[in-house]
Amino acid sequence: MDDQAEHYYKEGSVFFKNGHYPEALASCNKALAIRPDYADALNGRGVALAELKQPAEALAAYDKALTFRPDYADAWINRGWVLVELGRHEEAVESYDKGLAINPDDASAWFIRGAELGILGQHAEALASFDKSLAINPDDAYAWNFRGVALHELGRYAEAITSYDRAIAINPDYAEVKLNRKLALKKQT
């Protein structure tokens, strides 16, 4: 019986990788019909629902997965993402904190956490989060840009310009970072 649930979950993973989200959702639902406490299938259901622009339903799936596996880092991080989509920024940061406490090597989770902290006006904490993201993935132009924004907001314009320069070196076509750099140069003088 569990083998069949795992089969459906793996089938759903293949559908998901190929961008077939309704089919991925259907496969996860089949797995859950056999084994309702299957945390991986609940997380997969949440991911499919999020891709299908159903964040409230995705959140419910992640919450249910976490009742069965409270140490499930991916579910906490995915939960954080749908909370971002729902505009629930403080809760998103809390969810990222729980996921990152379990798996501190997720660069994209550190990045999104930092962006959320920036939205909340917590720029020093955002900067620390971007630094952790960049320690894992130093070639992320977006993280360098957002790090520059955090520094800019903290009035540290020279450091912001250095971050923007790193982003431009990685992605010379990144228009937003060029604008941010110009703004920092104006503030610096």
Contact map, one row per residue, 1 for C-alpha under 8 A:
111110000000000000000000000000000100000000000000000000000000000000000000000000000000000000000000000000000000000000000000000000000000000000000000000000000000000000000000000000000000000000000
111111000000000000000000000000000110000000000000000000000000000000000000000000000000000000000000000000000000000000000000000000000000000000000000000000000000000000000000000000000000000000000
111111100000000000000000000000000000000000000000000000000000000000000000000000000000000000000000000000000000000000000000000000000000000000000000000000000000000000000000000000000000000000000
111111110000000000000000000000100100000000000000000000000000000000000000000000000000000000000000000000000000000000000000000000000000000000000000000000000000000000000000000000000000000000000
111111111000000000000000000001110110000000000000000000000000000000000000000000000000000000000000000000000000000000000000000000000000000000000000000000000000000000000000000000000000000000000
011111111100000000000000000000100000000000000000000000000000000000000000000000000000000000000000000000000000000000000000000000000000000000000000000000000000000000000000000000000000000000000
001111111110000000000000000000100000000000000000000000000000000000000000000000000000000000000000000000000000000000000000000000000000000000000000000000000000000000000000000000000000000000000
000111111111000000000000001101100000000000000000000000000000000000000000000000000000000000000000000000000000000000000000000000000000000000000000000000000000000000000000000000000000000000000
000011111111100000000000001100100000000110010000000000000000000000000000000000000000000000000000000000000000000000000000000000000000000000000000000000000000000000000000000000000000000000000
000001111111110000000000000000000000000000000000000000000000000000000000000000000000000000000000000000000000000000000000000000000000000000000000000000000000000000000000000000000000000000000
000000111111111000000001001000000000000000000000000000000000000000000000000000000000000000000000000000000000000000000000000000000000000000000000000000000000000000000000000000000000000000000
000000011111111100000011111100000000000000010000000000000000000000000000000000000000000000000000000000000000000000000000000000000000000000000000000000000000000000000000000000000000000000000
000000001111111110000001000000000000000000010000000000000000000000000000000000000000000000000000000000000000000000000000000000000000000000000000000000000000000000000000000000000000000000000
000000000111111111000001000000000000000000000000000000000000000000000000000000000000000000000000000000000000000000000000000000000000000000000000000000000000000000000000000000000000000000000
000000000011111111111011000000000000000000000000000000000000000000000000000000000000000000000000000000000000000000000000000000000000000000000000000000000000000000000000000000000000000000000
000000000001111111111011000000000000000000000001000000000000000000000000000000000000000000000000000000000000000000000000000000000000000000000000000000000000000000000000000000000000000000000
000000000000111111110000000000000000000000000000000000000000000000000000000000000000000000000000000000000000000000000000000000000000000000000000000000000000000000000000000000000000000000000
000000000000011111110000000000000000000000000000000000000000000000000000000000000000000000000000000000000000000000000000000000000000000000000000000000000000000000000000000000000000000000000
000000000000001111111000000000000000000000000000000000000000000000000000000000000000000000000000000000000000000000000000000000000000000000000000000000000000000000000000000000000000000000000
000000000000001111111111000000000000000000000000000000000000000000000000000000000000000000000000000000000000000000000000000000000000000000000000000000000000000000000000000000000000000000000
000000000000001100111111100000000000000000000001101100000000000000000000000000000000000000000000000000000000000000000000000000000000000000000000000000000000000000000000000000000000000000000
000000000000000000011111110000000000000000000001000100000000000000000000000000000000000000000000000000000000000000000000000000000000000000000000000000000000000000000000000000000000000000000
000000000001001100011111111000000000000000000000000000000000000000000000000000000000000000000000000000000000000000000000000000000000000000000000000000000000000000000000000000000000000000000
000000000011111100011111111100000000000000011001000000000000000000000000000000000000000000000000000000000000000000000000000000000000000000000000000000000000000000000000000000000000000000000
000000000001000000001111111110000000000000011001100000000000000000000000000000000000000000000000000000000000000000000000000000000000000000000000000000000000000000000000000000000000000000000
000000000001000000000111111111000000000000000000000000000000000000000000000000000000000000000000000000000000000000000000000000000000000000000000000000000000000000000000000000000000000000000
000000011011000000000011111111100000000000000000000000000000000000000000000000000000000000000000000000000000000000000000000000000000000000000000000000000000000000000000000000000000000000000
000000011001000000000001111111110000000011011000000000000000000000000000000000000000000000000000000000000000000000000000000000000000000000000000000000000000000000000000000000000000000000000
000000000000000000000000111111111000000010001000000000000000000000000000000000000000000000000000000000000000000000000000000000000000000000000000000000000000000000000000000000000000000000000
000010010000000000000000011111111100000000000000000000000000000000000000000000000000000000000000000000000000000000000000000000000000000000000000000000000000000000000000000000000000000000000
000111111000000000000000001111111111010010000000000000000000000000000000000000000000000000000000000000000000000000000000000000000000000000000000000000000000000000000000000000000000000000000
000010000000000000000000000111111111110011000000000000000000000000000000000000000000000000000000000000000000000000000000000000000000000000000000000000000000000000000000000000000000000000000
000000000000000000000000000011111111000000000000000000000000000000000000000000000000000000000000000000000000000000000000000000000000000000000000000000000000000000000000000000000000000000000
110110000000000000000000000001111111000000000000000000000000000000000000000000000000000000000000000000000000000000000000000000000000000000000000000000000000000000000000000000000000000000000
010010000000000000000000000000111111110000000000000000000000000000000000000000000000000000000000000000000000000000000000000000000000000000000000000000000000000000000000000000000000000000000
000000000000000000000000000000111111110000000000000000000000000000000000000000000000000000000000000000000000000000000000000000000000000000000000000000000000000000000000000000000000000000000
000000000000000000000000000000010011111001000000000000000000000010010000000000000000000000000000000000000000000000000000000000000000000000000000000000000000000000000000000000000000000000000
000000000000000000000000000000110011111111000000000000000000000010010000000000000000000000000000000000000000000000000000000000000000000000000000000000000000000000000000000000000000000000000
000000000000000000000000000000000000111111100000000000000000000111011000000000000000000000000000000000000000000000000000000000000000000000000000000000000000000000000000000000000000000000000
000000001000000000000000000000000000011111110000000000000000000010000000000000000000000000000000000000000000000000000000000000000000000000000000000000000000000000000000000000000000000000000
000000001000000000000000000110110000011111111000000000000000000000000000000000000000000000000000000000000000000000000000000000000000000000000000000000000000000000000000000000000000000000000
000000000000000000000000000100010000111111111100000000000000110110000000000000000000000000000000000000000000000000000000000000000000000000000000000000000000000000000000000000000000000000000
000000000000000000000000000000000000001111111110000000000000110010000000011000000000000000000000000000000000000000000000000000000000000000000000000000000000000000000000000000000000000000000
000000001001100000000001100100000000000111111111000000000000000000000000000000000000000000000000000000000000000000000000000000000000000000000000000000000000000000000000000000000000000000000
000000000000000000000001100110000000000011111111100000000100100000000000000000000000000000000000000000000000000000000000000000000000000000000000000000000000000000000000000000000000000000000
000000000000000000000000000000000000000001111111110000001111110000000000000001000000000000000000000000000000000000000000000000000000000000000000000000000000000000000000000000000000000000000
000000000000000000000000000000000000000000111111111000000100000000000000000001000000000000000000000000000000000000000000000000000000000000000000000000000000000000000000000000000000000000000
000000000000000100001101100000000000000000011111111100000100000000000000000000000000000000000000000000000000000000000000000000000000000000000000000000000000000000000000000000000000000000000
000000000000000000001000100000000000000000001111111111101100000000000000000000000000000000000000000000000000000000000000000000000000000000000000000000000000000000000000000000000000000000000
000000000000000000000000000000000000000000000111111111101100000000000000000000000100000000000000000000000000000000000000000000000000000000000000000000000000000000000000000000000000000000000
000000000000000000001000000000000000000000000011111111000000000000000000000000000000000000000000000000000000000000000000000000000000000000000000000000000000000000000000000000000000000000000
000000000000000000001100000000000000000000000001111111000000000000000000000000000000000000000000000000000000000000000000000000000000000000000000000000000000000000000000000000000000000000000
000000000000000000000000000000000000000000000000111111100000000000000000000000000000000000000000000000000000000000000000000000000000000000000000000000000000000000000000000000000000000000000
000000000000000000000000000000000000000000000000111111111100000000000000000000000000000000000000000000000000000000000000000000000000000000000000000000000000000000000000000000000000000000000
000000000000000000000000000000000000000000000000110011111110000000000000000000000110110000000000000000000000000000000000000000000000000000000000000000000000000000000000000000000000000000000
000000000000000000000000000000000000000000000000000001111111000000000000000000000100010000000000000000000000000000000000000000000000000000000000000000000000000000000000000000000000000000000
000000000000000000000000000000000000000000000100110001111111100000000000000000000000000000000000000000000000000000000000000000000000000000000000000000000000000000000000000000000000000000000
000000000000000000000000000000000000000000001111110001111111110000000000000000100100000000000000000000000000000000000000000000000000000000000000000000000000000000000000000000000000000000000
000000000000000000000000000000000000000000000100000000111111111000000000000000100110000000000000000000000000000000000000000000000000000000000000000000000000000000000000000000000000000000000
000000000000000000000000000000000000000000000100000000011111111100000000000000000000000000000000000000000000000000000000000000000000000000000000000000000000000000000000000000000000000000000
000000000000000000000000000000000000000001101100000000001111111110000000000000000000000000000000000000000000000000000000000000000000000000000000000000000000000000000000000000000000000000000
000000000000000000000000000000000000000001100100000000000111111111000000001101100000000000000000000000000000000000000000000000000000000000000000000000000000000000000000000000000000000000000
000000000000000000000000000000000000000000000000000000000011111111100000000000100000000000000000000000000000000000000000000000000000000000000000000000000000000000000000000000000000000000000
000000000000000000000000000000000000001001000000000000000001111111110000000000000000000000000000000000000000000000000000000000000000000000000000000000000000000000000000000000000000000000000
000000000000000000000000000000000000111101100000000000000000111111111100001000000000000000000000000000000000000000000000000000000000000000000000000000000000000000000000000000000000000000000
000000000000000000000000000000000000001000000000000000000000011111111111001100000000000000000000000000000000000000000000000000000000000000000000000000000000000000000000000000000000000000000
000000000000000000000000000000000000000000000000000000000000001111111100000000000000000000000000000000000000000000000000000000000000000000000000000000000000000000000000000000000000000000000
000000000000000000000000000000000000111000000000000000000000000111111100000000000000000000000000000000000000000000000000000000000000000000000000000000000000000000000000000000000000000000000
000000000000000000000000000000000000001000000000000000000000000011111111000000000000000000000000000000000000000000000000000000000000000000000000000000000000000000000000000000000000000000000
000000000000000000000000000000000000000000000000000000000000000011111111000000000000000000000000000000000000000000000000000000000000000000000000000000000000000000000000000000000000000000000
000000000000000000000000000000000000000000000000000000000000000001001111100000000000000000000000001001000000000000000000000000000000000000000000000000000000000000000000000000000000000000000
000000000000000000000000000000000000000000000000000000000000000001001111111100000000000000000000001001000000000000000000000000000000000000000000000000000000000000000000000000000000000000000
000000000000000000000000000000000000000000000000000000000000000000000011111110000000000000000000011101100000000000000000000000000000000000000000000000000000000000000000000000000000000000000
000000000000000000000000000000000000000000100000000000000000000000000001111111000000000000000000001000000000000000000000000000000000000000000000000000000000000000000000000000000000000000000
000000000000000000000000000000000000000000100000000000000000010011000001111111100000000000000000001000000000000000000000000000000000000000000000000000000000000000000000000000000000000000000
000000000000000000000000000000000000000000000000000000000000010001000001111111110000000000000011011000000000000000000000000000000000000000000000000000000000000000000000000000000000000000000
000000000000000000000000000000000000000000000000000000000000000000000000111111111000000000000011011100000000100000000000000000000000000000000000000000000000000000000000000000000000000000000
000000000000000000000000000000000000000000000110000000000000010000000000011111111100000000000000000000000000000000000000000000000000000000000000000000000000000000000000000000000000000000000
000000000000000000000000000000000000000000000000000000000110011000000000001111111110000000010010000000000000000000000000000000000000000000000000000000000000000000000000000000000000000000000
000000000000000000000000000000000000000000000000000000000000000000000000000111111111000000111111000000000000000000000000000000000000000000000000000000000000000000000000000000000000000000000
000000000000000000000000000000000000000000000000000000000000000000000000000011111111100000010000000000000000000000000000000000000000000000000000000000000000000000000000000000000000000000000
000000000000000000000000000000000000000000000000010000110110000000000000000001111111110000010000000000000000000000000000000000000000000000000000000000000000000000000000000000000000000000000
000000000000000000000000000000000000000000000000000000100010000000000000000000111111111110110000000000000000000000000000000000000000000000000000000000000000000000000000000000000000000000000
000000000000000000000000000000000000000000000000000000000000000000000000000000011111111110010000000000000000000000010000000000000000000000000000000000000000000000000000000000000000000000000
000000000000000000000000000000000000000000000000000000100000000000000000000000001111111100000000000000000000000000000000000000000000000000000000000000000000000000000000000000000000000000000
000000000000000000000000000000000000000000000000000000110000000000000000000000000111111100000000000000000000000000000000000000000000000000000000000000000000000000000000000000000000000000000
000000000000000000000000000000000000000000000000000000000000000000000000000000000011111110000000000000000000000000000000000000000000000000000000000000000000000000000000000000000000000000000
000000000000000000000000000000000000000000000000000000000000000000000000000000000011111111110000000000000000000000000000000000000000000000000000000000000000000000000000000000000000000000000
000000000000000000000000000000000000000000000000000000000000000000000000000000000011001111111000000000000000000000011011000000000000000000000000000000000000000000000000000000000000000000000
000000000000000000000000000000000000000000000000000000000000000000000000000000000000000111111100000000000000000000010001000000000000000000000000000000000000000000000000000000000000000000000
000000000000000000000000000000000000000000000000000000000000000000000000000000010010000111111110000000000000000000000000000000000000000000000000000000000000000000000000000000000000000000000
000000000000000000000000000000000000000000000000000000000000000000000000000000111111000111111111000000000000000010010000000000000000000000000000000000000000000000000000000000000000000000000
000000000000000000000000000000000000000000000000000000000000000000000000000000010000000011111111100000000000000010011000000000000000000000000000000000000000000000000000000000000000000000000
000000000000000000000000000000000000000000000000000000000000000000000000000000010000000001111111110000000000000000000000000000000000000000000000000000000000000000000000000000000000000000000
000000000000000000000000000000000000000000000000000000000000000000000000000110110000000000111111111000000000000000000000000000000000000000000000000000000000000000000000000000000000000000000
000000000000000000000000000000000000000000000000000000000000000000000000000110010000000000011111111100000000110010000000000000000000000000000000000000000000000000000000000000000000000000000
000000000000000000000000000000000000000000000000000000000000000000000000000000000000000000001111111110000000000010000000000000000000000000000000000000000000000000000000000000000000000000000
000000000000000000000000000000000000000000000000000000000000000000000000100110000000000000000111111111000000000000000000000000000000000000000000000000000000000000000000000000000000000000000
000000000000000000000000000000000000000000000000000000000000000000000011111110000000000000000011111111110000000000000000000000000000000000000000000000000000000000000000000000000000000000000
000000000000000000000000000000000000000000000000000000000000000000000000100010000000000000000001111111111100110000000000000000000000000000000000000000000000000000000000000000000000000000000
000000000000000000000000000000000000000000000000000000000000000000000000000000000000000000000000111111110000000000000000000000000000000000000000000000000000000000000000000000000000000000000
000000000000000000000000000000000000000000000000000000000000000000000011100000000000000000000000011111110000000000000000000000000000000000000000000000000000000000000000000000000000000000000
000000000000000000000000000000000000000000000000000000000000000000000000100000000000000000000000001111111100000000000000000000000000000000000000000000000000000000000000000000000000000000000
000000000000000000000000000000000000000000000000000000000000000000000000000000000000000000000000001111111100000000000000000000000000000000000000000000000000000000000000000000000000000000000
000000000000000000000000000000000000000000000000000000000000000000000000000000000000000000000000000100111110000000000000000000000000000100000000000000000000000000000000000000000000000000000
000000000000000000000000000000000000000000000000000000000000000000000000000000000000000000000000000100111111110000000000000000000000100100000000000000000000000000000000000000000000000000000
000000000000000000000000000000000000000000000000000000000000000000000000000000000000000000000000000000001111111000000000000000000001110110000000000000000000000000000000000000000000000000000
000000000000000000000000000000000000000000000000000000000000000000000000000000000000000000000000000000000111111100000000000000000000100000000000000000000000000000000000000000000000000000000
000000000000000000000000000000000000000000000000000000000000000000000000000010000000000000000001000100000111111110000000000000000000100000000000000000000000000000000000000000000000000000000
000000000000000000000000000000000000000000000000000000000000000000000000000000000000000000000001000100000111111111000000000000001101100000000000000000000000000000000000000000000000000000000
000000000000000000000000000000000000000000000000000000000000000000000000000000000000000000000000000000000011111111100000000000001100100000000010000000000000000000000000000000000000000000000
000000000000000000000000000000000000000000000000000000000000000000000000000000000000000000000000000000000001111111110000000000000000000000000000000000000000000000000000000000000000000000000
000000000000000000000000000000000000000000000000000000000000000000000000000000000000000000011001100000000000111111111000000001001000000000000000000000000000000000000000000000000000000000000
000000000000000000000000000000000000000000000000000000000000000000000000000000000000000000000000000000000000011111111100000011111100000000000000000000000000000000000000000000000000000000000
000000000000000000000000000000000000000000000000000000000000000000000000000000000000000000000000000000000000001111111110000001000000000000000000010000000000000000000000000000000000000000000
000000000000000000000000000000000000000000000000000000000000000000000000000000000001000011011000000000000000000111111111000001000000000000000000000000000000000000000000000000000000000000000
000000000000000000000000000000000000000000000000000000000000000000000000000000000000000010001000000000000000000011111111111011000000000000000000000000000000000000000000000000000000000000000
000000000000000000000000000000000000000000000000000000000000000000000000000000000000000000000000000000000000000001111111111001000000000000000000000001000000000000000000000000000000000000000
000000000000000000000000000000000000000000000000000000000000000000000000000000000000000010000000000000000000000000111111110000000000000000000000000000000000000000000000000000000000000000000
000000000000000000000000000000000000000000000000000000000000000000000000000000000000000011000000000000000000000000011111110000000000000000000000000000000000000000000000000000000000000000000
000000000000000000000000000000000000000000000000000000000000000000000000000000000000000000000000000000000000000000001111111000000000000000000000000000000000000000000000000000000000000000000
000000000000000000000000000000000000000000000000000000000000000000000000000000000000000000000000000000000000000000001111111111000000000000000000000000000000000000000000000000000000000000000
000000000000000000000000000000000000000000000000000000000000000000000000000000000000000000000000000000000000000000001100111111100000000000000000000001101100000000000000000000000000000000000
000000000000000000000000000000000000000000000000000000000000000000000000000000000000000000000000000000000000000000000000011111110000000000000000000001100100000000000000000000000000000000000
000000000000000000000000000000000000000000000000000000000000000000000000000000000000000000000000000000000000000001001000011111111000000000000000000000000000000000000000000000000000000000000
000000000000000000000000000000000000000000000000000000000000000000000000000000000000000000000000000000000000000011111100011111111100000000000000001001000000000000000000000000000000000000000
000000000000000000000000000000000000000000000000000000000000000000000000000000000000000000000000000000000000000001000000001111111110000000000000001001100000000000000000000000000000000000000
000000000000000000000000000000000000000000000000000000000000000000000000000000000000000000000000000000000000000001000000000111111111000000000000000000000000000000000000000000000000000000000
000000000000000000000000000000000000000000000000000000000000000000000000000000000000000000000000000000000000011011000000000011111111100000000000000000000000000000000000000000000000000000000
000000000000000000000000000000000000000000000000000000000000000000000000000000000000000000000000000000000000011001000000000001111111110000000011011000000000000000000000000000000000000000000
000000000000000000000000000000000000000000000000000000000000000000000000000000000000000000000000000000000000000000000000000000111111111000000000001000000000000000000000000000000000000000000
000000000000000000000000000000000000000000000000000000000000000000000000000000000000000000000000000000000010010000000000000000011111111100000000000000000000000000000000000000000000000000000
000000000000000000000000000000000000000000000000000000000000000000000000000000000000000000000000000000000111111000000000000000001111111111000010000000000000000000000000000000000000000000000
000000000000000000000000000000000000000000000000000000000000000000000000000000000000000000000000000000000010000000000000000000000111111111110011000000000000000000000000000000000000000000000
000000000000000000000000000000000000000000000000000000000000000000000000000000000000000000000000000000000000000000000000000000000011111111000000000000000000000000000000000000000000000000000
000000000000000000000000000000000000000000000000000000000000000000000000000000000000000000000000000000001110000000000000000000000001111111000000000000000000000000000000000000000000000000000
000000000000000000000000000000000000000000000000000000000000000000000000000000000000000000000000000000000010000000000000000000000000111111110000000000000000000000000000000000000000000000000
000000000000000000000000000000000000000000000000000000000000000000000000000000000000000000000000000000000000000000000000000000000000111111110000000000000000000000000000000000000000000000000
000000000000000000000000000000000000000000000000000000000000000000000000000000000000000000000000000000000000000000000000000000000000010011111000000000000000000000000000010000000000000000000
000000000000000000000000000000000000000000000000000000000000000000000000000000000000000000000000000000000000000000000000000000000000010011111111000000000000000000000010010000000000000000000
000000000000000000000000000000000000000000000000000000000000000000000000000000000000000000000000000000000000000000000000000000000000000000111111100000000000000000000111011000000000000000000
000000000000000000000000000000000000000000000000000000000000000000000000000000000000000000000000000000000000000000000000000000000000000000011111110000000000000000000010000000000000000000000
000000000000000000000000000000000000000000000000000000000000000000000000000000000000000000000000000000000000001000000000000000000100110000011111111000000000000000000010000000000000000000000
000000000000000000000000000000000000000000000000000000000000000000000000000000000000000000000000000000000000000000000000000000000100010000011111111100000000000000110110000000000000000000000
000000000000000000000000000000000000000000000000000000000000000000000000000000000000000000000000000000000000000000000000000000000000000000001111111110000000000000110010000000001000000000000
000000000000000000000000000000000000000000000000000000000000000000000000000000000000000000000000000000000000000000100000000000000100000000000111111111000000000000000000000000000000000000000
000000000000000000000000000000000000000000000000000000000000000000000000000000000000000000000000000000000000000000000000000001100110000000000011111111100000000100100000000000000000000000000
000000000000000000000000000000000000000000000000000000000000000000000000000000000000000000000000000000000000000000000000000000000000000000000001111111110000001111110000000000000000000000000
000000000000000000000000000000000000000000000000000000000000000000000000000000000000000000000000000000000000000000000000000000000000000000000000111111111000000100000000000000000001000000000
000000000000000000000000000000000000000000000000000000000000000000000000000000000000000000000000000000000000000000000100001101100000000000000000011111111100000100000000000000000000000000000
000000000000000000000000000000000000000000000000000000000000000000000000000000000000000000000000000000000000000000000000001100100000000000000000001111111111101100000000000000000000000000000
000000000000000000000000000000000000000000000000000000000000000000000000000000000000000000000000000000000000000000000000000000000000000000000000000111111111100100000000000000000000000100000
000000000000000000000000000000000000000000000000000000000000000000000000000000000000000000000000000000000000000000000000001000000000000000000000000011111111000000000000000000000000000000000
000000000000000000000000000000000000000000000000000000000000000000000000000000000000000000000000000000000000000000000000001100000000000000000000000001111111000000000000000000000000000000000
000000000000000000000000000000000000000000000000000000000000000000000000000000000000000000000000000000000000000000000000000000000000000000000000000000111111100000000000000000000000000000000
000000000000000000000000000000000000000000000000000000000000000000000000000000000000000000000000000000000000000000000000000000000000000000000000000000111111111100000000000000000000000000000
000000000000000000000000000000000000000000000000000000000000000000000000000000000000000000000000000000000000000000000000000000000000000000000000000000110011111110000000000000000000000110110
000000000000000000000000000000000000000000000000000000000000000000000000000000000000000000000000000000000000000000000000000000000000000000000000000000000001111111000000000000000000000100010
000000000000000000000000000000000000000000000000000000000000000000000000000000000000000000000000000000000000000000000000000000000000000000000000000100100001111111100000000000000000000000000
000000000000000000000000000000000000000000000000000000000000000000000000000000000000000000000000000000000000000000000000000000000000000000000000001111110001111111110000000000000000100100000
000000000000000000000000000000000000000000000000000000000000000000000000000000000000000000000000000000000000000000000000000000000000000000000000000100000000111111111000000000000000100110000
000000000000000000000000000000000000000000000000000000000000000000000000000000000000000000000000000000000000000000000000000000000000000000000000000100000000011111111100000000000000000000000
000000000000000000000000000000000000000000000000000000000000000000000000000000000000000000000000000000000000000000000000000000000000000000000001101100000000001111111110000000000000000000000
000000000000000000000000000000000000000000000000000000000000000000000000000000000000000000000000000000000000000000000000000000000000000000000001100100000000000111111111000000001101100000000
000000000000000000000000000000000000000000000000000000000000000000000000000000000000000000000000000000000000000000000000000000000000000000000000000000000000000011111111100000000000100000000
000000000000000000000000000000000000000000000000000000000000000000000000000000000000000000000000000000000000000000000000000000000000000000001001000000000000000001111111110000000000000000000
000000000000000000000000000000000000000000000000000000000000000000000000000000000000000000000000000000000000000000000000000000000000000000011111100000000000000000111111111101001000000000000
000000000000000000000000000000000000000000000000000000000000000000000000000000000000000000000000000000000000000000000000000000000000000000001000000000000000000000011111111111001100000000000
000000000000000000000000000000000000000000000000000000000000000000000000000000000000000000000000000000000000000000000000000000000000000000000000000000000000000000001111111100000000000000000
000000000000000000000000000000000000000000000000000000000000000000000000000000000000000000000000000000000000000000000000000000000000000000111000000000000000000000000111111100000000000000000
000000000000000000000000000000000000000000000000000000000000000000000000000000000000000000000000000000000000000000000000000000000000000000001000000000000000000000000011111111000000000000000
000000000000000000000000000000000000000000000000000000000000000000000000000000000000000000000000000000000000000000000000000000000000000000000000000000000000000000000011111111000000000000000
000000000000000000000000000000000000000000000000000000000000000000000000000000000000000000000000000000000000000000000000000000000000000000000000000000000000000000000001001111100000000000000
000000000000000000000000000000000000000000000000000000000000000000000000000000000000000000000000000000000000000000000000000000000000000000000000000000000000000000000011001111111100000000000
000000000000000000000000000000000000000000000000000000000000000000000000000000000000000000000000000000000000000000000000000000000000000000000000000000000000000000000000000011111110000000000
000000000000000000000000000000000000000000000000000000000000000000000000000000000000000000000000000000000000000000000000000000000000000000000000000000000000000000000000000001111111000000000
000000000000000000000000000000000000000000000000000000000000000000000000000000000000000000000000000000000000000000000000000000000000000000000000100000000000000000010011000001111111100000000
000000000000000000000000000000000000000000000000000000000000000000000000000000000000000000000000000000000000000000000000000000000000000000000000000000000000000000010001000001111111110000000
000000000000000000000000000000000000000000000000000000000000000000000000000000000000000000000000000000000000000000000000000000000000000000000000000000000000000000000000000000111111111000000
000000000000000000000000000000000000000000000000000000000000000000000000000000000000000000000000000000000000000000000000000000000000000000000000000010000000000000010000000000011111111100000
000000000000000000000000000000000000000000000000000000000000000000000000000000000000000000000000000000000000000000000000000000000000000000000000000000000000000110011000000000001111111110000
000000000000000000000000000000000000000000000000000000000000000000000000000000000000000000000000000000000000000000000000000000000000000000000000000000000000000000000000000000000111111111000
000000000000000000000000000000000000000000000000000000000000000000000000000000000000000000000000000000000000000000000000000000000000000000000000000000000000000000000000000000000011111111100
000000000000000000000000000000000000000000000000000000000000000000000000000000000000000000000000000000000000000000000000000000000000000000000000000000010000110110000000000000000001111111110
000000000000000000000000000000000000000000000000000000000000000000000000000000000000000000000000000000000000000000000000000000000000000000000000000000000000100010000000000000000000111111111
000000000000000000000000000000000000000000000000000000000000000000000000000000000000000000000000000000000000000000000000000000000000000000000000000000000000000000000000000000000000011111111
000000000000000000000000000000000000000000000000000000000000000000000000000000000000000000000000000000000000000000000000000000000000000000000000000000000000100000000000000000000000001111111
000000000000000000000000000000000000000000000000000000000000000000000000000000000000000000000000000000000000000000000000000000000000000000000000000000000000110000000000000000000000000111111
000000000000000000000000000000000000000000000000000000000000000000000000000000000000000000000000000000000000000000000000000000000000000000000000000000000000000000000000000000000000000011111
